Amino acid sequence: MVRSLKSGLLAAASLALAACASTGEAPKSAGDKPATAAAEKPAKFDKDPYPSTYKGYPTRLTVVKGATVFDGEGGRFDNGTVVLSSGKVLAVGGPDLEVPTDAYVVDGTGKYVTPGVIDIHSHLGDYPSPAVDAHSDGNEATSPTTPEVWSEHSVWPQDPGFTRALANGGVTTLEILPGSANLMGGRSVTLKNVPARTMQGMKFPGAPYSLKMACGENPKRVYGAKGRMPSTRMGNLAVNRQTWAKAAAYKKKLDEGKAVDRDLAMETLAGVLSGEIVVQNHCYRADEMAIVIDMSHEFGYKVSTFHHAVEAYKIADLLKKEGICAAMWADWWGFKMEAYDAVPENIALMYKEGACTIVHSDDANQIQRLNQEAAKALAAGRRMGMQISDEQAWTWLAINPAKALGIGDRTGSLKPGKMADVVLWNGNPFSVYTRPEKVWIDGALMFDALDPKRRPVTDFELGQPGEGDVK
């Protein structure tokens, strides 16, 4: 359970979380049917056996006035106004925007308002803090392909990284991916960054699943060291292609209405081939990204995003043509050979080419300062002579990752009708001195730096009673 330090919020949270406790009907199992039934007609598998039970926290009609507003899609309002109502963005505009007279008004003078930060590449909950083997649960490194595993089944809601990301980084939505030891690491899950007792209580309602894939050094190093295939890059592709061929045959049987033995790995891959599940692909080198694109054409699936993508600048035109995003660091490089040819202008070069550009973390500390990572990339581009505005650069943390996750119609920008996932920063968010002052998720004030009682902490952070306190 996650505790808030404010009794009022705790009471509201208890009501909300109680509503989250019910998950509806129990998932159906293929084992519930007689063996003869499976041979007579095709099985119908539940595609959502672990549904979201997320319920937004209590809200109030809120107006933020006088701030500089980045709308997340490249728009800007100076001395702007943002209205939040019933969990949604009601209106955004300039100082003349009409606002409700009965609203709670926040003075944003000298401050900035943005959509909440969206991190498309996180391992929070799967690699929680403190980092010990007992709860290191992000890599099922027992086979080079494990599409049957789901990262959500490792998520620990008490990970203090969640509240750190909220309070220090303004992160309101994040995708939790399995690790990159495997060519096919498993399914990801997209979470709302709210306190909850269960993973389902954080799960973003209706967000598509993704399949995490990886190319390059990691899979060949992990399995080559065990004397297994793959141990080379050509082995990586061969194992991938053979697995996709098996998945295509499985999907063909399903499409023809034939009976199949349930195979969780093939279910995930058939979902990818059907377009229901998107692909998030860990890949550093430009040549490997190009080969993966060819493989996706061969088997008829779509890569949503290349993650890390330190050489994206070399093939920015190809990524734009294919409609593939690149999620990148500002300046991590050189920690292994495939990261050696990175340049600090990578993100800016992708943006100027017109390709889908994203800043991501892949780290429990870096997720707390993605605004600063974007600032470093912006500065590198400007030093190169590129004219990129602050409000345009904020798309790297807002609408672009939202679109890449398949949730851009619901969050990622301050547009009327979208989820009121909003951050009020105490200064320009591209300054190293700036911190979130207030963070709303679905219109609920989840963090307030000016109110010590509205800074949620987890049970784990509270520690255990001392020996003298035990009766």
JOUR-V40687 format. One record per backbone hydrogen bond with DSSP energy under -1.0 kcal/mol. NH is the residue of the N-H (numbers start at 0). CO is the residue of the C=O. Records with the same first field share a line. If there is no record, write none. Layout:
BEGIN
NH=CO  CO
END
This chain:
BEGIN
2=456
9=5
10=6
11=7
12=8
13=9
14=10
15=11
16=12
17=13
18=14
19=15
31=28
32=29
40=36
52=199
61=83
62=103
63=81
64=105
65=79
66=79
67=110
68=76
69=112
70=74
76=68
79=66
80=92
81=63
82=90
83=61
84=87
87=84
88=417
89=82
90=82
92=80
96=93
103=60
105=62
107=64
110=107
111=424
112=67
113=422
115=420
116=169
117=396
118=172
121=174
125=122
126=122
131=129
134=131
135=132
136=125  134
140=138
141=139
145=183
148=145
150=186
152=149
153=150
158=155
161=158
163=159
164=160
165=161
166=162
167=163
169=165
170=164
171=116
172=116
173=190
174=118
175=188
176=121
178=137
182=143
183=143
184=211
186=148
187=209
188=175
190=173
191=201
192=171
193=191
201=198
202=198
203=189
206=203
210=277
211=185
212=279
213=182
214=281
219=215
220=216
221=217
222=218
223=219
224=220
226=223
227=222
235=231
236=232
237=233
238=234
239=235
240=236
241=237
242=238
243=239
244=240
245=241
246=242
247=243
248=244
249=245
250=246
251=247
252=248
253=249
254=250
255=251
256=253
257=252
266=262
267=263
268=264
269=265
270=266
271=267
272=268
273=269
274=271
275=270
276=270
277=208
279=210
280=304
281=212
282=306
288=284
289=285
290=286
291=287
292=288
293=289
294=290
295=291
296=292
297=293
298=294
299=295
300=295
303=278
304=278
305=324
306=280
307=326
308=282  306
310=283
311=308
313=310
314=311
318=314
319=315
320=316
321=317
323=318
324=303
325=355
326=305
327=357
333=338
338=335
339=336
345=342
348=344
349=345
350=346
351=347
352=348
353=350
354=349
357=325
358=395
359=327
361=120
366=362
367=364
368=365
372=368
373=369
374=370
375=371
376=372
377=373
378=374
379=375
380=376
381=377
382=378
383=379
384=381
385=380
392=388
393=389
394=391
395=392
396=393
398=71
399=394
401=397
402=398
403=399
404=400
405=402
406=401
409=406
410=406
413=70
414=412
416=88
417=414
418=409
419=86
420=418
421=439
422=113
423=437
424=111
425=434
430=427
433=430
436=423
437=423
438=446
439=421
440=443
442=419
443=440
445=438
446=438
447=453
448=436
450=447
453=450
456=2
458=0
461=457
468=465
END
